[in-house]
Amino acid sequence: MALVPYEETTELGLQKFHKPLATFSFANHTIQIRQDWRHLGVAAVVWDAAIVLSTYLEMGAVELRGRSAVELGAGTGLVGIVAALLGGGI
């Protein structure tokens, strides 16, 4: 593992850190999540994996209605929000 210093002027594909608001559309709802990585660190960023998993759930790959869902360590909680909108209890 390597520790690479992050500089705001660097173009490393980390532009998502600088967007204060992330907006998504899942389960016929618009979801807005405030991102504040300067105060909360990288857990305050909606990561691509959360978007992919939320899309997977929305496609109906997993039946959530009437089931309980627990989201652990998923940053902003996008996947849990989408699971709840799709009928999963938390």
HTML snippet that shows the backbone in 3Dmol.js (N, CA, C, O; Angstrom):
<script src="https://3Dmol.org/build/3Dmol-min.js"></script>
<div id="view" style="width:600px;height:400px;position:relative"></div>
<script>
const pdb = `
ATOM      1  N   MET A   1       0.846  -1.171   0.000  1.00  0.00           N
ATOM      2  CA  MET A   1       0.000   0.000   0.000  1.00  0.00           C
ATOM      3  C   MET A   1       0.892   1.233   0.000  1.00  0.00           C
ATOM      4  O   MET A   1       1.947   1.257   0.633  1.00  0.00           O
ATOM      5  N   ALA A   2       0.448   2.255  -0.720  1.00  0.00           N
ATOM      6  CA  ALA A   2       1.204   3.505  -0.790  1.00  0.00           C
ATOM      7  C   ALA A   2       0.310   4.654  -0.366  1.00  0.00           C
ATOM      8  O   ALA A   2      -0.883   4.666  -0.670  1.00  0.00           O
ATOM      9  N   LEU A   3       0.871   5.594   0.318  1.00  0.00           N
ATOM     10  CA  LEU A   3       0.156   6.800   0.713  1.00  0.00           C
ATOM     11  C   LEU A   3       0.555   7.908  -0.246  1.00  0.00           C
ATOM     12  O   LEU A   3       1.723   8.290  -0.320  1.00  0.00           O
ATOM     13  N   VAL A   4      -0.425   8.420  -0.978  1.00  0.00           N
ATOM     14  CA  VAL A   4      -0.157   9.462  -1.955  1.00  0.00           C
ATOM     15  C   VAL A   4      -0.810  10.740  -1.472  1.00  0.00           C
ATOM     16  O   VAL A   4      -2.023  10.764  -1.261  1.00  0.00           O
ATOM     17  N   PRO A   5      -0.041  11.804  -1.290  1.00  0.00           N
ATOM     18  CA  PRO A   5      -0.642  13.070  -0.849  1.00  0.00           C
ATOM     19  C   PRO A   5      -1.649  13.579  -1.870  1.00  0.00           C
ATOM     20  O   PRO A   5      -1.416  13.505  -3.076  1.00  0.00           O
ATOM     21  N   TYR A   6      -2.757  14.091  -1.383  1.00  0.00           N
ATOM     22  CA  TYR A   6      -3.795  14.608  -2.256  1.00  0.00           C
ATOM     23  C   TYR A   6      -3.696  16.120  -2.314  1.00  0.00           C
ATOM     24  O   TYR A   6      -3.677  16.794  -1.284  1.00  0.00           O
ATOM     25  N   GLU A   7      -3.633  16.645  -3.523  1.00  0.00           N
ATOM     26  CA  GLU A   7      -3.635  18.090  -3.737  1.00  0.00           C
ATOM     27  C   GLU A   7      -4.866  18.442  -4.545  1.00  0.00           C
ATOM     28  O   GLU A   7      -5.169  17.777  -5.536  1.00  0.00           O
ATOM     29  N   GLU A   8      -5.571  19.469  -4.139  1.00  0.00           N
ATOM     30  CA  GLU A   8      -6.829  19.829  -4.798  1.00  0.00           C
ATOM     31  C   GLU A   8      -6.658  20.204  -6.257  1.00  0.00           C
ATOM     32  O   GLU A   8      -7.609  20.087  -7.030  1.00  0.00           O
ATOM     33  N   THR A   9      -5.492  20.647  -6.654  1.00  0.00           N
ATOM     34  CA  THR A   9      -5.284  21.044  -8.041  1.00  0.00           C
ATOM     35  C   THR A   9      -4.943  19.862  -8.936  1.00  0.00           C
ATOM     36  O   THR A   9      -4.873  20.014 -10.156  1.00  0.00           O
ATOM     37  N   THR A  10      -4.733  18.698  -8.356  1.00  0.00           N
ATOM     38  CA  THR A  10      -4.354  17.523  -9.123  1.00  0.00           C
ATOM     39  C   THR A  10      -5.550  16.966  -9.883  1.00  0.00           C
ATOM     40  O   THR A  10      -6.661  16.917  -9.354  1.00  0.00           O
ATOM     41  N   GLU A  11      -5.322  16.549 -11.114  1.00  0.00           N
ATOM     42  CA  GLU A  11      -6.382  15.941 -11.929  1.00  0.00           C
ATOM     43  C   GLU A  11      -6.203  14.426 -11.909  1.00  0.00           C
ATOM     44  O   GLU A  11      -5.687  13.858 -12.872  1.00  0.00           O
ATOM     45  N   LEU A  12      -6.613  13.768 -10.844  1.00  0.00           N
ATOM     46  CA  LEU A  12      -6.449  12.325 -10.709  1.00  0.00           C
ATOM     47  C   LEU A  12      -7.780  11.584 -10.777  1.00  0.00           C
ATOM     48  O   LEU A  12      -7.878  10.447 -10.315  1.00  0.00           O
ATOM     49  N   GLY A  13      -8.796  12.210 -11.343  1.00  0.00           N
ATOM     50  CA  GLY A  13     -10.096  11.561 -11.362  1.00  0.00           C
ATOM     51  C   GLY A  13     -10.825  11.690 -10.038  1.00  0.00           C
ATOM     52  O   GLY A  13     -11.783  10.961  -9.780  1.00  0.00           O
ATOM     53  N   LEU A  14     -10.383  12.600  -9.207  1.00  0.00           N
ATOM     54  CA  LEU A  14     -10.988  12.770  -7.884  1.00  0.00           C
ATOM     55  C   LEU A  14     -11.894  13.996  -7.833  1.00  0.00           C
ATOM     56  O   LEU A  14     -12.106  14.569  -6.764  1.00  0.00           O
ATOM     57  N   GLN A  15     -12.426  14.398  -8.980  1.00  0.00           N
ATOM     58  CA  GLN A  15     -13.278  15.582  -9.016  1.00  0.00           C
ATOM     59  C   GLN A  15     -14.522  15.416  -8.147  1.00  0.00           C
ATOM     60  O   GLN A  15     -15.081  16.409  -7.682  1.00  0.00           O
ATOM     61  N   LYS A  16     -14.967  14.170  -7.920  1.00  0.00           N
ATOM     62  CA  LYS A  16     -16.159  13.952  -7.101  1.00  0.00           C
ATOM     63  C   LYS A  16     -15.988  14.493  -5.690  1.00  0.00           C
ATOM     64  O   LYS A  16     -16.973  14.794  -5.017  1.00  0.00           O
ATOM     65  N   PHE A  17     -14.743  14.619  -5.236  1.00  0.00           N
ATOM     66  CA  PHE A  17     -14.493  15.189  -3.910  1.00  0.00           C
ATOM     67  C   PHE A  17     -14.926  16.642  -3.839  1.00  0.00           C
ATOM     68  O   PHE A  17     -15.234  17.145  -2.758  1.00  0.00           O
ATOM     69  N   HIS A  18     -14.953  17.320  -4.976  1.00  0.00           N
ATOM     70  CA  HIS A  18     -15.208  18.756  -4.996  1.00  0.00           C
ATOM     71  C   HIS A  18     -16.658  19.107  -5.294  1.00  0.00           C
ATOM     72  O   HIS A  18     -17.012  20.286  -5.325  1.00  0.00           O
ATOM     73  N   LYS A  19     -17.499  18.109  -5.512  1.00  0.00           N
ATOM     74  CA  LYS A  19     -18.916  18.377  -5.747  1.00  0.00           C
ATOM     75  C   LYS A  19     -19.639  18.357  -4.406  1.00  0.00           C
ATOM     76  O   LYS A  19     -19.714  17.308  -3.766  1.00  0.00           O
ATOM     77  N   PRO A  20     -20.170  19.492  -3.971  1.00  0.00           N
ATOM     78  CA  PRO A  20     -20.798  19.541  -2.647  1.00  0.00           C
ATOM     79  C   PRO A  20     -22.120  18.778  -2.560  1.00  0.00           C
ATOM     80  O   PRO A  20     -22.594  18.474  -1.466  1.00  0.00           O
ATOM     81  N   LEU A  21     -22.713  18.470  -3.711  1.00  0.00           N
ATOM     82  CA  LEU A  21     -24.000  17.792  -3.719  1.00  0.00           C
ATOM     83  C   LEU A  21     -24.004  16.738  -4.826  1.00  0.00           C
ATOM     84  O   LEU A  21     -23.667  17.024  -5.975  1.00  0.00           O
ATOM     85  N   ALA A  22     -24.386  15.529  -4.463  1.00  0.00           N
ATOM     86  CA  ALA A  22     -24.516  14.452  -5.447  1.00  0.00           C
ATOM     87  C   ALA A  22     -26.003  14.146  -5.597  1.00  0.00           C
ATOM     88  O   ALA A  22     -26.704  13.977  -4.599  1.00  0.00           O
ATOM     89  N   THR A  23     -26.485  14.075  -6.825  1.00  0.00           N
ATOM     90  CA  THR A  23     -27.901  13.836  -7.095  1.00  0.00           C
ATOM     91  C   THR A  23     -28.057  12.557  -7.906  1.00  0.00           C
ATOM     92  O   THR A  23     -27.351  12.340  -8.891  1.00  0.00           O
ATOM     93  N   PHE A  24     -29.001  11.705  -7.473  1.00  0.00           N
ATOM     94  CA  PHE A  24     -29.242  10.422  -8.117  1.00  0.00           C
ATOM     95  C   PHE A  24     -30.737  10.211  -8.279  1.00  0.00           C
ATOM     96  O   PHE A  24     -31.542  10.827  -7.581  1.00  0.00           O
ATOM     97  N   SER A  25     -31.097   9.339  -9.199  1.00  0.00           N
ATOM     98  CA  SER A  25     -32.490   8.968  -9.402  1.00  0.00           C
ATOM     99  C   SER A  25     -32.598   7.450  -9.290  1.00  0.00           C
ATOM    100  O   SER A  25     -32.088   6.716 -10.137  1.00  0.00           O
ATOM    101  N   PHE A  26     -33.269   6.990  -8.235  1.00  0.00           N
ATOM    102  CA  PHE A  26     -33.495   5.570  -8.001  1.00  0.00           C
ATOM    103  C   PHE A  26     -34.913   5.371  -7.490  1.00  0.00           C
ATOM    104  O   PHE A  26     -35.424   6.200  -6.737  1.00  0.00           O
ATOM    105  N   ALA A  27     -35.545   4.291  -7.888  1.00  0.00           N
ATOM    106  CA  ALA A  27     -36.868   3.898  -7.398  1.00  0.00           C
ATOM    107  C   ALA A  27     -37.885   5.040  -7.528  1.00  0.00           C
ATOM    108  O   ALA A  27     -38.684   5.276  -6.622  1.00  0.00           O
ATOM    109  N   ASN A  28     -37.844   5.733  -8.651  1.00  0.00           N
ATOM    110  CA  ASN A  28     -38.752   6.848  -8.918  1.00  0.00           C
ATOM    111  C   ASN A  28     -38.633   7.978  -7.906  1.00  0.00           C
ATOM    112  O   ASN A  28     -39.601   8.697  -7.656  1.00  0.00           O
ATOM    113  N   HIS A  29     -37.469   8.135  -7.332  1.00  0.00           N
ATOM    114  CA  HIS A  29     -37.201   9.218  -6.386  1.00  0.00           C
ATOM    115  C   HIS A  29     -35.898   9.908  -6.777  1.00  0.00           C
ATOM    116  O   HIS A  29     -34.994   9.289  -7.339  1.00  0.00           O
ATOM    117  N   THR A  30     -35.820  11.188  -6.474  1.00  0.00           N
ATOM    118  CA  THR A  30     -34.565  11.911  -6.617  1.00  0.00           C
ATOM    119  C   THR A  30     -33.917  11.967  -5.243  1.00  0.00           C
ATOM    120  O   THR A  30     -34.537  12.395  -4.268  1.00  0.00           O
ATOM    121  N   ILE A  31     -32.674  11.534  -5.176  1.00  0.00           N
ATOM    122  CA  ILE A  31     -31.936  11.478  -3.915  1.00  0.00           C
ATOM    123  C   ILE A  31     -30.776  12.457  -4.020  1.00  0.00           C
ATOM    124  O   ILE A  31     -29.960  12.370  -4.937  1.00  0.00           O
ATOM    125  N   GLN A  32     -30.707  13.388  -3.075  1.00  0.00           N
ATOM    126  CA  GLN A  32     -29.591  14.333  -3.031  1.00  0.00           C
ATOM    127  C   GLN A  32     -28.807  14.086  -1.749  1.00  0.00           C
ATOM    128  O   GLN A  32     -29.369  14.036  -0.654  1.00  0.00           O
ATOM    129  N   ILE A  33     -27.522  13.937  -1.908  1.00  0.00           N
ATOM    130  CA  ILE A  33     -26.644  13.683  -0.759  1.00  0.00           C
ATOM    131  C   ILE A  33     -25.569  14.759  -0.727  1.00  0.00           C
ATOM    132  O   ILE A  33     -24.853  14.979  -1.703  1.00  0.00           O
ATOM    133  N   ARG A  34     -25.475  15.418   0.414  1.00  0.00           N
ATOM    134  CA  ARG A  34     -24.448  16.444   0.595  1.00  0.00           C
ATOM    135  C   ARG A  34     -23.129  15.756   0.878  1.00  0.00           C
ATOM    136  O   ARG A  34     -23.044  14.889   1.748  1.00  0.00           O
ATOM    137  N   GLN A  35     -22.105  16.143   0.144  1.00  0.00           N
ATOM    138  CA  GLN A  35     -20.781  15.565   0.324  1.00  0.00           C
ATOM    139  C   GLN A  35     -19.869  16.623   0.931  1.00  0.00           C
ATOM    140  O   GLN A  35     -19.742  17.717   0.381  1.00  0.00           O
ATOM    141  N   ASP A  36     -19.245  16.319   2.035  1.00  0.00           N
ATOM    142  CA  ASP A  36     -18.326  17.259   2.679  1.00  0.00           C
ATOM    143  C   ASP A  36     -17.073  16.496   3.100  1.00  0.00           C
ATOM    144  O   ASP A  36     -16.853  16.244   4.285  1.00  0.00           O
ATOM    145  N   TRP A  37     -16.267  16.137   2.125  1.00  0.00           N
ATOM    146  CA  TRP A  37     -15.112  15.301   2.411  1.00  0.00           C
ATOM    147  C   TRP A  37     -14.056  16.019   3.237  1.00  0.00           C
ATOM    148  O   TRP A  37     -13.263  15.368   3.918  1.00  0.00           O
ATOM    149  N   ARG A  38     -14.028  17.340   3.190  1.00  0.00           N
ATOM    150  CA  ARG A  38     -13.014  18.071   3.971  1.00  0.00           C
ATOM    151  C   ARG A  38     -13.229  17.889   5.475  1.00  0.00           C
ATOM    152  O   ARG A  38     -12.264  17.884   6.240  1.00  0.00           O
ATOM    153  N   HIS A  39     -14.476  17.742   5.902  1.00  0.00           N
ATOM    154  CA  HIS A  39     -14.770  17.584   7.321  1.00  0.00           C
ATOM    155  C   HIS A  39     -14.986  16.125   7.722  1.00  0.00           C
ATOM    156  O   HIS A  39     -14.671  15.742   8.849  1.00  0.00           O
ATOM    157  N   LEU A  40     -15.518  15.312   6.813  1.00  0.00           N
ATOM    158  CA  LEU A  40     -15.873  13.942   7.155  1.00  0.00           C
ATOM    159  C   LEU A  40     -14.994  12.891   6.487  1.00  0.00           C
ATOM    160  O   LEU A  40     -15.153  11.698   6.747  1.00  0.00           O
ATOM    161  N   GLY A  41     -14.081  13.313   5.639  1.00  0.00           N
ATOM    162  CA  GLY A  41     -13.201  12.369   4.972  1.00  0.00           C
ATOM    163  C   GLY A  41     -13.883  11.663   3.811  1.00  0.00           C
ATOM    164  O   GLY A  41     -14.950  12.073   3.355  1.00  0.00           O
ATOM    165  N   VAL A  42     -13.254  10.606   3.345  1.00  0.00           N
ATOM    166  CA  VAL A  42     -13.748   9.919   2.152  1.00  0.00           C
ATOM    167  C   VAL A  42     -15.059   9.182   2.382  1.00  0.00           C
ATOM    168  O   VAL A  42     -15.687   8.742   1.419  1.00  0.00           O
ATOM    169  N   ALA A  43     -15.490   9.034   3.631  1.00  0.00           N
ATOM    170  CA  ALA A  43     -16.789   8.414   3.901  1.00  0.00           C
ATOM    171  C   ALA A  43     -17.934   9.334   3.492  1.00  0.00           C
ATOM    172  O   ALA A  43     -19.083   8.898   3.421  1.00  0.00           O
ATOM    173  N   ALA A  44     -17.636  10.588   3.228  1.00  0.00           N
ATOM    174  CA  ALA A  44     -18.671  11.551   2.848  1.00  0.00           C
ATOM    175  C   ALA A  44     -18.776  11.707   1.338  1.00  0.00           C
ATOM    176  O   ALA A  44     -19.340  12.690   0.855  1.00  0.00           O
ATOM    177  N   VAL A  45     -18.244  10.754   0.594  1.00  0.00           N
ATOM    178  CA  VAL A  45     -18.315  10.782  -0.865  1.00  0.00           C
ATOM    179  C   VAL A  45     -19.124   9.581  -1.331  1.00  0.00           C
ATOM    180  O   VAL A  45     -18.944   8.475  -0.821  1.00  0.00           O
ATOM    181  N   VAL A  46     -20.005   9.789  -2.289  1.00  0.00           N
ATOM    182  CA  VAL A  46     -20.745   8.671  -2.877  1.00  0.00           C
ATOM    183  C   VAL A  46     -19.810   7.997  -3.874  1.00  0.00           C
ATOM    184  O   VAL A  46     -19.458   8.578  -4.900  1.00  0.00           O
ATOM    185  N   TRP A  47     -19.417   6.779  -3.564  1.00  0.00           N
ATOM    186  CA  TRP A  47     -18.468   6.052  -4.392  1.00  0.00           C
ATOM    187  C   TRP A  47     -19.190   5.329  -5.521  1.00  0.00           C
ATOM    188  O   TRP A  47     -20.371   5.002  -5.408  1.00  0.00           O
ATOM    189  N   ASP A  48     -18.472   5.085  -6.606  1.00  0.00           N
ATOM    190  CA  ASP A  48     -19.037   4.417  -7.779  1.00  0.00           C
ATOM    191  C   ASP A  48     -19.623   3.054  -7.424  1.00  0.00           C
ATOM    192  O   ASP A  48     -20.638   2.655  -7.995  1.00  0.00           O
ATOM    193  N   ALA A  49     -19.008   2.339  -6.497  1.00  0.00           N
ATOM    194  CA  ALA A  49     -19.518   1.014  -6.113  1.00  0.00           C
ATOM    195  C   ALA A  49     -20.928   1.109  -5.532  1.00  0.00           C
ATOM    196  O   ALA A  49     -21.749   0.220  -5.757  1.00  0.00           O
ATOM    197  N   ALA A  50     -21.216   2.175  -4.789  1.00  0.00           N
ATOM    198  CA  ALA A  50     -22.563   2.358  -4.235  1.00  0.00           C
ATOM    199  C   ALA A  50     -23.575   2.599  -5.354  1.00  0.00           C
ATOM    200  O   ALA A  50     -24.709   2.128  -5.276  1.00  0.00           O
ATOM    201  N   ILE A  51     -23.177   3.317  -6.371  1.00  0.00           N
ATOM    202  CA  ILE A  51     -24.072   3.582  -7.501  1.00  0.00           C
ATOM    203  C   ILE A  51     -24.338   2.287  -8.267  1.00  0.00           C
ATOM    204  O   ILE A  51     -25.473   2.013  -8.657  1.00  0.00           O
ATOM    205  N   VAL A  52     -23.293   1.496  -8.478  1.00  0.00           N
ATOM    206  CA  VAL A  52     -23.449   0.225  -9.189  1.00  0.00           C
ATOM    207  C   VAL A  52     -24.348  -0.725  -8.404  1.00  0.00           C
ATOM    208  O   VAL A  52     -25.242  -1.341  -8.985  1.00  0.00           O
ATOM    209  N   LEU A  53     -24.131  -0.857  -7.098  1.00  0.00           N
ATOM    210  CA  LEU A  53     -24.958  -1.753  -6.286  1.00  0.00           C
ATOM    211  C   LEU A  53     -26.397  -1.261  -6.216  1.00  0.00           C
ATOM    212  O   LEU A  53     -27.324  -2.070  -6.251  1.00  0.00           O
ATOM    213  N   SER A  54     -26.600   0.035  -6.120  1.00  0.00           N
ATOM    214  CA  SER A  54     -27.958   0.587  -6.108  1.00  0.00           C
ATOM    215  C   SER A  54     -28.673   0.289  -7.424  1.00  0.00           C
ATOM    216  O   SER A  54     -29.859  -0.044  -7.424  1.00  0.00           O
ATOM    217  N   THR A  55     -27.969   0.406  -8.531  1.00  0.00           N
ATOM    218  CA  THR A  55     -28.540   0.082  -9.837  1.00  0.00           C
ATOM    219  C   THR A  55     -28.894  -1.396  -9.918  1.00  0.00           C
ATOM    220  O   THR A  55     -29.947  -1.760 -10.440  1.00  0.00           O
ATOM    221  N   TYR A  56     -28.020  -2.238  -9.405  1.00  0.00           N
ATOM    222  CA  TYR A  56     -28.248  -3.687  -9.372  1.00  0.00           C
ATOM    223  C   TYR A  56     -29.517  -4.008  -8.585  1.00  0.00           C
ATOM    224  O   TYR A  56     -30.334  -4.817  -9.023  1.00  0.00           O
ATOM    225  N   LEU A  57     -29.681  -3.378  -7.432  1.00  0.00           N
ATOM    226  CA  LEU A  57     -30.880  -3.610  -6.618  1.00  0.00           C
ATOM    227  C   LEU A  57     -32.127  -3.110  -7.343  1.00  0.00           C
ATOM    228  O   LEU A  57     -33.167  -3.768  -7.320  1.00  0.00           O
ATOM    229  N   GLU A  58     -32.025  -1.967  -7.973  1.00  0.00           N
ATOM    230  CA  GLU A  58     -33.181  -1.399  -8.678  1.00  0.00           C
ATOM    231  C   GLU A  58     -33.606  -2.280  -9.853  1.00  0.00           C
ATOM    232  O   GLU A  58     -34.783  -2.302 -10.212  1.00  0.00           O
ATOM    233  N   MET A  59     -32.672  -2.998 -10.447  1.00  0.00           N
ATOM    234  CA  MET A  59     -32.984  -3.895 -11.561  1.00  0.00           C
ATOM    235  C   MET A  59     -33.788  -5.106 -11.101  1.00  0.00           C
ATOM    236  O   MET A  59     -34.263  -5.881 -11.931  1.00  0.00           O
ATOM    237  N   GLY A  60     -33.946  -5.277  -9.794  1.00  0.00           N
ATOM    238  CA  GLY A  60     -34.735  -6.383  -9.274  1.00  0.00           C
ATOM    239  C   GLY A  60     -33.951  -7.667  -9.097  1.00  0.00           C
ATOM    240  O   GLY A  60     -34.538  -8.743  -8.982  1.00  0.00           O
ATOM    241  N   ALA A  61     -32.648  -7.567  -9.074  1.00  0.00           N
ATOM    242  CA  ALA A  61     -31.801  -8.750  -8.928  1.00  0.00           C
ATOM    243  C   ALA A  61     -31.990  -9.421  -7.564  1.00  0.00           C
ATOM    244  O   ALA A  61     -31.767 -10.622  -7.416  1.00  0.00           O
ATOM    245  N   VAL A  62     -32.398  -8.638  -6.585  1.00  0.00           N
ATOM    246  CA  VAL A  62     -32.637  -9.143  -5.234  1.00  0.00           C
ATOM    247  C   VAL A  62     -34.016  -8.652  -4.798  1.00  0.00           C
ATOM    248  O   VAL A  62     -34.307  -7.459  -4.878  1.00  0.00           O
ATOM    249  N   GLU A  63     -34.858  -9.566  -4.339  1.00  0.00           N
ATOM    250  CA  GLU A  63     -36.182  -9.165  -3.849  1.00  0.00           C
ATOM    251  C   GLU A  63     -36.039  -8.607  -2.440  1.00  0.00           C
ATOM    252  O   GLU A  63     -35.615  -9.316  -1.527  1.00  0.00           O
ATOM    253  N   LEU A  64     -36.390  -7.348  -2.264  1.00  0.00           N
ATOM    254  CA  LEU A  64     -36.227  -6.683  -0.972  1.00  0.00           C
ATOM    255  C   LEU A  64     -37.529  -6.526  -0.202  1.00  0.00           C
ATOM    256  O   LEU A  64     -37.501  -6.357   1.017  1.00  0.00           O
ATOM    257  N   ARG A  65     -38.648  -6.578  -0.869  1.00  0.00           N
ATOM    258  CA  ARG A  65     -39.927  -6.361  -0.184  1.00  0.00           C
ATOM    259  C   ARG A  65     -40.114  -7.385   0.929  1.00  0.00           C
ATOM    260  O   ARG A  65     -39.974  -8.591   0.726  1.00  0.00           O
ATOM    261  N   GLY A  66     -40.434  -6.864   2.108  1.00  0.00           N
ATOM    262  CA  GLY A  66     -40.686  -7.725   3.252  1.00  0.00           C
ATOM    263  C   GLY A  66     -39.435  -8.299   3.894  1.00  0.00           C
ATOM    264  O   GLY A  66     -39.533  -9.144   4.783  1.00  0.00           O
ATOM    265  N   ARG A  67     -38.283  -7.863   3.468  1.00  0.00           N
ATOM    266  CA  ARG A  67     -37.027  -8.351   4.039  1.00  0.00           C
ATOM    267  C   ARG A  67     -36.319  -7.224   4.761  1.00  0.00           C
ATOM    268  O   ARG A  67     -36.536  -6.048   4.471  1.00  0.00           O
ATOM    269  N   SER A  68     -35.478  -7.593   5.692  1.00  0.00           N
ATOM    270  CA  SER A  68     -34.677  -6.606   6.410  1.00  0.00           C
ATOM    271  C   SER A  68     -33.342  -6.431   5.706  1.00  0.00           C
ATOM    272  O   SER A  68     -32.779  -7.384   5.169  1.00  0.00           O
ATOM    273  N   ALA A  69     -32.851  -5.217   5.716  1.00  0.00           N
ATOM    274  CA  ALA A  69     -31.556  -4.917   5.109  1.00  0.00           C
ATOM    275  C   ALA A  69     -30.715  -4.143   6.103  1.00  0.00           C
ATOM    276  O   ALA A  69     -31.206  -3.237   6.776  1.00  0.00           O
ATOM    277  N   VAL A  70     -29.463  -4.498   6.190  1.00  0.00           N
ATOM    278  CA  VAL A  70     -28.521  -3.782   7.041  1.00  0.00           C
ATOM    279  C   VAL A  70     -27.364  -3.334   6.163  1.00  0.00           C
ATOM    280  O   VAL A  70     -26.767  -4.142   5.453  1.00  0.00           O
ATOM    281  N   GLU A  71     -27.055  -2.070   6.212  1.00  0.00           N
ATOM    282  CA  GLU A  71     -25.943  -1.544   5.433  1.00  0.00           C
ATOM    283  C   GLU A  71     -24.827  -1.184   6.404  1.00  0.00           C
ATOM    284  O   GLU A  71     -25.025  -0.393   7.326  1.00  0.00           O
ATOM    285  N   LEU A  72     -23.673  -1.760   6.195  1.00  0.00           N
ATOM    286  CA  LEU A  72     -22.541  -1.520   7.088  1.00  0.00           C
ATOM    287  C   LEU A  72     -21.377  -0.901   6.324  1.00  0.00           C
ATOM    288  O   LEU A  72     -20.941  -1.432   5.303  1.00  0.00           O
ATOM    289  N   GLY A  73     -20.890   0.198   6.813  1.00  0.00           N
ATOM    290  CA  GLY A  73     -19.691   0.789   6.257  1.00  0.00           C
ATOM    291  C   GLY A  73     -19.800   1.211   4.808  1.00  0.00           C
ATOM    292  O   GLY A  73     -18.876   0.983   4.026  1.00  0.00           O
ATOM    293  N   ALA A  74     -20.907   1.820   4.438  1.00  0.00           N
ATOM    294  CA  ALA A  74     -21.097   2.180   3.035  1.00  0.00           C
ATOM    295  C   ALA A  74     -21.036   3.688   2.816  1.00  0.00           C
ATOM    296  O   ALA A  74     -21.703   4.210   1.923  1.00  0.00           O
ATOM    297  N   GLY A  75     -20.260   4.378   3.604  1.00  0.00           N
ATOM    298  CA  GLY A  75     -20.084   5.823   3.390  1.00  0.00           C
ATOM    299  C   GLY A  75     -21.344   6.607   3.649  1.00  0.00           C
ATOM    300  O   GLY A  75     -21.800   6.699   4.789  1.00  0.00           O
ATOM    301  N   THR A  76     -21.913   7.177   2.600  1.00  0.00           N
ATOM    302  CA  THR A  76     -23.047   8.088   2.732  1.00  0.00           C
ATOM    303  C   THR A  76     -24.383   7.386   2.931  1.00  0.00           C
ATOM    304  O   THR A  76     -25.370   8.036   3.274  1.00  0.00           O
ATOM    305  N   GLY A  77     -24.435   6.080   2.725  1.00  0.00           N
ATOM    306  CA  GLY A  77     -25.673   5.336   2.935  1.00  0.00           C
ATOM    307  C   GLY A  77     -26.578   5.249   1.730  1.00  0.00           C
ATOM    308  O   GLY A  77     -27.747   4.890   1.872  1.00  0.00           O
ATOM    309  N   LEU A  78     -26.079   5.568   0.540  1.00  0.00           N
ATOM    310  CA  LEU A  78     -26.915   5.529  -0.658  1.00  0.00           C
ATOM    311  C   LEU A  78     -27.556   4.167  -0.860  1.00  0.00           C
ATOM    312  O   LEU A  78     -28.744   4.096  -1.173  1.00  0.00           O
ATOM    313  N   VAL A  79     -26.810   3.089  -0.691  1.00  0.00           N
ATOM    314  CA  VAL A  79     -27.357   1.753  -0.919  1.00  0.00           C
ATOM    315  C   VAL A  79     -28.497   1.461   0.060  1.00  0.00           C
ATOM    316  O   VAL A  79     -29.509   0.885  -0.339  1.00  0.00           O
ATOM    317  N   GLY A  80     -28.357   1.840   1.311  1.00  0.00           N
ATOM    318  CA  GLY A  80     -29.411   1.645   2.293  1.00  0.00           C
ATOM    319  C   GLY A  80     -30.653   2.455   1.967  1.00  0.00           C
ATOM    320  O   GLY A  80     -31.773   1.977   2.151  1.00  0.00           O
ATOM    321  N   ILE A  81     -30.469   3.656   1.492  1.00  0.00           N
ATOM    322  CA  ILE A  81     -31.605   4.507   1.105  1.00  0.00           C
ATOM    323  C   ILE A  81     -32.360   3.861  -0.055  1.00  0.00           C
ATOM    324  O   ILE A  81     -33.589   3.790  -0.047  1.00  0.00           O
ATOM    325  N   VAL A  82     -31.611   3.391  -1.052  1.00  0.00           N
ATOM    326  CA  VAL A  82     -32.244   2.755  -2.212  1.00  0.00           C
ATOM    327  C   VAL A  82     -32.937   1.472  -1.789  1.00  0.00           C
ATOM    328  O   VAL A  82     -34.054   1.201  -2.231  1.00  0.00           O
ATOM    329  N   ALA A  83     -32.296   0.675  -0.941  1.00  0.00           N
ATOM    330  CA  ALA A  83     -32.920  -0.577  -0.461  1.00  0.00           C
ATOM    331  C   ALA A  83     -34.237  -0.280   0.245  1.00  0.00           C
ATOM    332  O   ALA A  83     -35.217  -0.998   0.049  1.00  0.00           O
ATOM    333  N   ALA A  84     -34.273   0.770   1.064  1.00  0.00           N
ATOM    334  CA  ALA A  84     -35.505   1.131   1.764  1.00  0.00           C
ATOM    335  C   ALA A  84     -36.581   1.596   0.780  1.00  0.00           C
ATOM    336  O   ALA A  84     -37.753   1.255   0.940  1.00  0.00           O
ATOM    337  N   LEU A  85     -36.194   2.363  -0.226  1.00  0.00           N
ATOM    338  CA  LEU A  85     -37.163   2.813  -1.229  1.00  0.00           C
ATOM    339  C   LEU A  85     -37.722   1.658  -2.040  1.00  0.00           C
ATOM    340  O   LEU A  85     -38.831   1.745  -2.566  1.00  0.00           O
ATOM    341  N   LEU A  86     -36.958   0.573  -2.145  1.00  0.00           N
ATOM    342  CA  LEU A  86     -37.400  -0.597  -2.887  1.00  0.00           C
ATOM    343  C   LEU A  86     -38.158  -1.592  -2.017  1.00  0.00           C
ATOM    344  O   LEU A  86     -38.487  -2.689  -2.469  1.00  0.00           O
ATOM    345  N   GLY A  87     -38.438  -1.212  -0.769  1.00  0.00           N
ATOM    346  CA  GLY A  87     -39.272  -2.044   0.078  1.00  0.00           C
ATOM    347  C   GLY A  87     -38.562  -2.807   1.160  1.00  0.00           C
ATOM    348  O   GLY A  87     -39.200  -3.519   1.936  1.00  0.00           O
ATOM    349  N   GLY A  88     -37.261  -2.677   1.232  1.00  0.00           N
ATOM    350  CA  GLY A  88     -36.530  -3.370   2.293  1.00  0.00           C
ATOM    351  C   GLY A  88     -36.629  -2.612   3.597  1.00  0.00           C
ATOM    352  O   GLY A  88     -36.477  -1.391   3.626  1.00  0.00           O
ATOM    353  N   GLY A  89     -36.885  -3.331   4.677  1.00  0.00           N
ATOM    354  CA  GLY A  89     -36.935  -2.712   5.995  1.00  0.00           C
ATOM    355  C   GLY A  89     -35.539  -2.599   6.558  1.00  0.00           C
ATOM    356  O   GLY A  89     -34.671  -3.418   6.256  1.00  0.00           O
ATOM    357  N   ILE A  90     -35.325  -1.606   7.359  1.00  0.00           N
ATOM    358  CA  ILE A  90     -34.001  -1.419   7.953  1.00  0.00           C
ATOM    359  C   ILE A  90     -34.101  -1.523   9.459  1.00  0.00           C
ATOM    360  O   ILE A  90     -33.094  -1.394  10.155  1.00  0.00           O
TER     361      ILE A  90
END
`;
const viewer = $3Dmol.createViewer("view");
viewer.addModel(pdb, "pdb");
viewer.setStyle({}, {cartoon: {color: "spectrum"}});
viewer.zoomTo();
viewer.render();
</script>
